[in-house]
Amino acid sequence: MTGQTGRNGGDLLVDVLRRHGVDTVFGIVSVHNLPLVEAVDRELRFVPVRHEATAVNAADGYARARRGLGCALTSTGTGAGNAAGSLVEALSAGSSVLHVTGQVDTPYLGSGRGFIHETKDQLGMLTAVSRHAVTITDTDSAPAVLEEAAARSLAPPGGPSSVEWPIDLQYAAHPGLGPAAGAPGPGDPPDEDALADAARLLAAAARPVIWAGGGVADAGPALRIVVELLGAGLLTSNSGRGAVPEDHPLCVGNYATSPGGRAMLAEADALLSIGTHFRSNETADYTLTVPAAHIQVDLDPAAIGRVYPATHGIAADADAFLTALAAELAALGAAPRDPWTTRVRRTRKAVREKQHAGLGDHTAFPDALRKVLPRRAVIARDVTIASSSWGNRLLEIHDPRDNLFPRGGGIGQGLGMAIGAAAARPGEPTVCIAGDGGLAVHFGELMTLAQEAPWLVLLVFNDGGYGVLRNMQEGLGRARSGVDLVTPDYATVCRALDLHHSRIADPASVAVVLNDAVALRRPAVVEVDLAAYPPMPAPFTPPVHVPGATT
């Protein structure tokens, strides 16, 4: 074994993180990760969260908000298990998270003796919920193992890498890093013939539509050029929001299943879908009809044609494809065609006006947030009625790095993601939209919020439980079951933690309270008292299929 005196695994981890521009790490200290935490706390910034799941959520939010690598540290056994659900979210979102977890001393690894914090087949568990999972088995290979894990996490389409590190090897002397690998080059160019066919089809289309998913997050400039060359209507998934700013006149947005979006798709004569997997909740359980002429582009060849037939399937990196497509379209003299561009602009306006009208007094929230926030602010949304009804559509997003939400649909992850994003971008405000039920899942992170004091406004919609499921049960004529929860007095909780608290109970106070909260430039909890606030004109229920239910 080789090594440098005084350097242990923690120093090596710091070197790897610095190489990737990581300045903040999230986690919980343990006897099985102490050298790592100590080194990070000494050399970088260590944020001690209150639950391992939040450590991964915060690292995920940090990674998304800066389009780079995030890092979470957890203990072995139960600690690693607690992180698993949030690793599922990072895997679903393709988020670049380096999860480093402890492991028992190498002499006891896999012995089944019940050594403290040992668990059965931890690596198997991590493999199931990570893009890449590996064990450090000796100090000489540790630098390469960590570097590969970071590289695998960052490589498209992204995802978490989990590294388990026996505690005796963490304490041991480690070699330094070798020379950095060269930066990855651009994605492989698409097949020339396939590209040419796609360009000709789109250039000839009189009524083109583009559907962009999360795969376009790093391809926004090229996507915008293609949209403008074609005069195409741009639909997005929730994940694709902001690649082209949502105030662009051709960006219809996340409205494919709205009546206006359906009508536009029905009239279109060509569809280019790129980097989207057509999730069930964004296609009305796959009942949405798309044009017969369908060019589908995805990095994963298995995604092509999986949901909708593709007349032209192209496996390619989104940015490489769109950049090449823009050049082909320009060479063909492609140009927007009226009256289609006018039709797209009308659709964009109509779907927003219709949703705006359907929200009643709840339109005050997206209107006020867009008014009081700067153009670039992180908008993190937990799974709650406010997010699903207006946060995921009507509240404009201008950059993919500002668009944070649990793509896997797990409740309670929003605050952790927002804490990570606020750490990544301290000079800009972060807003977290949550419900009281989701916030309760990781209620202890209010203490992390008080401790770290980021510029973060936590907007809590308090309806005393799981409102969306309550609406579903009542809409189906069923008795309430499991949806009504005890809710704390948030003013008292915030006073105990020295957190600013304010309350919204009427539409007239929304803009004033939110403006004051953002202006504080420190943590603020804004509680929306839904028992006092006027209800939506129609109770919101999610677009999910309930077997046996009648409409």
C-alpha positions, 0 to 999 in steps of 0.5 A, spaced: 500 500 500 502 506 498 500 513 501 502 520 503 503 521 511 497 524 514 492 524 508 486 519 509 480 518 505 477 524 507 483 528 504 482 524 498 474 525 497 476 533 498 480 533 492 475 529 488 470 534 490 474 540 489 476 537 482 469 537 480 467 544 483 463 542 489 464 546 495 458 544 499 456 537 502 450 534 505 450 529 510 449 526 517 456 524 521 457 517 524 462 513 527 462 510 520 464 516 516 467 520 521 474 522 517 470 524 511 465 529 515 471 532 518 475 533 512 469 536 508 468 540 514 475 543 515 476 544 507 469 545 504 462 546 507 459 541 511 451 541 512 449 537 517 441 535 515 437 531 520 435 525 516 439 521 510 434 522 505 434 529 506 442 529 505 441 526 498 435 530 496 439 536 498 445 534 494 440 533 488 437 540 489 445 542 489 446 538 483 440 541 479 441 548 481 448 548 478 448 543 473 454 539 476 455 534 481 452 534 488 455 530 494 451 526 500 455 523 506 451 517 510 453 512 515 452 504 513 446 500 514 440 503 516 443 510 514 444 508 507 437 505 507 434 511 509 438 514 503 435 509 498 428 513 497 432 519 495 436 515 491 430 513 487 428 520 486 435 522 483 435 516 479 429 518 476 431 525 475 438 523 472 441 527 477 448 527 478 449 525 486 455 522 489 453 518 495 458 516 499 456 511 505 460 508 510 461 500 511 464 496 517 471 494 517 474 490 512 475 484 516 468 484 518 465 485 511 460 480 509 461 476 515 454 476 517 456 477 525 451 483 526 457 487 527 455 494 529 451 498 523 452 492 518 446 490 514 445 484 509 448 486 502 448 493 502 451 494 495 446 490 492 441 495 495 445 501 493 445 497 486 438 497 485 437 505 487 443 507 483 446 508 476 453 506 479 454 502 485 461 500 488 465 498 494 472 501 495 476 495 497 483 498 498 487 505 498 491 504 492 484 503 488 480 509 492 482 515 487 480 511 481 474 508 484 471 515 486 473 519 480 469 513 476 463 514 480 463 522 479 464 521 472 459 515 471 454 520 475 455 526 470 455 522 464 449 523 460 443 521 462 446 522 469 444 519 475 447 517 482 453 513 484 454 510 490 460 508 494 461 504 500 467 505 504 469 501 509 471 505 515 478 502 516 480 504 509 477 511 510 482 512 516 488 509 512 493 513 508 491 514 501 495 517 495 493 523 492 489 524 485 492 523 479 492 527 473 485 530 471 481 526 465 480 531 459 473 534 459 468 530 455 467 532 448 460 533 445 456 528 444 457 523 438 453 527 431 447 523 429 447 519 423 447 524 417 442 520 413 437 520 419 438 527 420 437 529 413 430 526 413 428 529 419 430 536 417 426 535 410 420 532 414 420 538 419 422 544 413 416 541 409 411 541 415 406 546 415 404 545 422 410 543 426 410 541 434 416 540 438 415 536 445 421 537 449 423 533 456 428 533 461 433 531 456 434 538 453 436 541 459 443 542 457 440 544 449 436 550 450 440 555 446 440 550 440 432 548 441 430 555 441 434 556 434 430 550 432 423 552 435 424 559 431 426 557 425 420 552 424 415 557 428 414 550 431 409 550 437 413 548 443 410 543 448 414 541 454 414 535 460 415 538 467 422 536 466 423 540 460 421 546 463 425 552 462 430 550 456 426 555 452 424 561 457 417 560 458 415 567 456 417 566 449 411 567 445 412 560 441 413 556 448 406 553 450 409 549 455 407 543 460 400 544 457 399 538 452 393 535 456 389 541 456 384 542 451 388 547 447 394 543 447 390 537 445 387 541 439 394 544 437 397 537 437 391 534 433 392 540 428 399 539 427 402 535 421 409 533 424 412 532 431 419 532 434 419 529 441 426 530 444 429 527 451 422 525 453 419 519 456 412 521 455 410 519 462 403 517 464 401 523 468 403 528 462 399 524 457 393 522 460 395 515 461 397 515 454 391 517 451 393 523 448 394 523 440 400 525 437 401 526 429 402 520 425 409 523 422 413 523 429 421 524 429 423 521 436 430 523 439 433 520 445 439 518 448 436 511 450 435 507 444 430 503 448 425 509 449 424 510 442 417 508 440 416 505 447 410 509 448 408 512 441 410 510 434 416 513 431 416 514 424 423 516 425 427 514 431 434 517 432 438 515 438 443 521 439 445 527 444 439 532 444 444 538 444 448 534 438 442 533 434 439 540 435 445 543 433 446 539 427 438 540 425 439 547 426 444 547 421 440 543 416 434 547 417 438 553 415 441 550 409 434 548 407 431 555 408 426 553 413 422 559 415 416 560 420 409 559 416 403 563 418 397 562 420 401 556 424 405 561 428 399 565 430 395 559 432 401 557 436 401 564 440 394 564 441 394 557 444 400 559 448 395 565 451 389 561 451 391 555 455 394 560 461 388 564 461 383 558 461 388 555 467 388 562 470 381 563 470 380 556 473 384 557 479 380 563 482 383 567 488 389 562 488 391 565 481 394 570 486 400 566 488 403 565 481 402 572 479 405 575 486 411 570 486 413 572 478 412 579 480 416 579 487 422 574 484 428 576 480 428 572 473 433 567 476 430 564 482 430 557 484 423 554 484 422 548 488 416 544 488 414 539 493 408 534 491 402 538 493 396 541 490 399 548 489 405 545 485 400 540 481 395 545 480 399 552 478 406 551 480 408 546 475 405 550 469 402 557 470 408 559 474 413 561 469 420 558 469 426 561 465 432 556 466 432 549 467 436 550 473 431 554 476 426 548 475 426 543 481 421 538 483 421 530 485 420 527 478 419 520 481 413 523 485 415 522 492 412 527 497 416 530 502 423 531 498 422 539 496 425 542 502 431 538 502 432 539 495 431 547 496 436 547 501 441 544 497 439 549 491 440 555 496 447 552 498 449 552 491 446 559 489 446 563 495 446 570 491 439 568 489 432 567 492 430 560 493 422 558 494 420 552 496 412 550 495 410 545 500 404 542 503 403 541 511 403 533 509 409 533 505 413 538 510 411 533 516 415 527 512 422 531 514 419 536 519 426 536 522 429 540 516 426 546 519 432 545 524 437 545 518 433 551 515 434 555 522 442 553 522 444 554 515 440 560 514 439 560 507 436 565 503 430 561 502 422 562 503 418 556 505 411 557 502 407 552 506 399 550 504 396 548 510 390 544 509 391 539 515 393 533 511 393 530 505 388 535 501 389 532 494 387 525 497 382 528 501 379 531 494 380 524 491 376 520 496 370 525 496 370 526 489 369 518 489 364 519 494 368 515 499 369 516 506 375 520 508 381 515 510 388 517 512 388 524 510 386 528 516 393 530 520 394 534 526 398 540 524 402 544 528 402 551 530 407 554 525 408 560 528 410 557 535 415 552 531 418 558 528 418 562 534 422 556 537 427 556 532 428 563 531 425 563 524 421 568 521 413 566 520 408 570 516 401 568 515 396 568 509 389 568 510 386 572 504 388 574 497 389 581 498 395 579 503 399 575 498 403 579 494 405 584 500 407 578 505 411 574 499 415 580 497 416 582 505 419 574 505 423 575 499 426 581 501 429 578 508 434 575 504 434 569 510 429 563 511 422 565 512 416 561 513 410 563 510 404 559 512 397 559 507 391 558 512 387 554 507 381 554 512 381 561 511 383 562 504 378 562 499 377 555 496 379 553 488 372 554 484 373 546 483 377 541 488 383 539 485 384 532 483 390 529 480 390 526 473 391 519 475 387 513 473 383 510 479 381 502 477 373 501 478 372 509 478 366 512 474 366 519 472 
